[in-house]
Amino acid sequence: MDIFLKTVSAVNDETRIKILNFIALNSEVCVCDIENSFKMIQSRISRHLKILKDAGFLKVERRGRWAYYSIRTPLDKFRQSILEEISYLGLESPKLIKGCVVATR
């Protein structure tokens, strides 16, 4: 029951649905590219990504200082059907804006 509730709760937010759709459309995306594309601050994006990851939708791979997110495979039937339903919504996805910037001091 806990897994079901976590999954449903994760997709009970418009921004998370859009982020999930964005990642599904772009395969693997760096967290900084998600920030740039959605024009959101890092802490807000990270919170949404954590919720989606904890709900079993995403996998993350760290490369140096960056984290790359993709859809976890294989997905169970329930999560896969949610992704399919999201694709039918016809959401406008932001354009992928690449370009991680390293802050200099």
Secondary structure by P-SEA (a helix, b strand, c coil): caaaaaaaaaaccaaaaaaaaaaaaaccccaaaaaaaacccaaaaaaaaaaaaaaccbbbbbcccbbbbcccccccaaaaaaaaaaaacccccccbbbbbbbbcc
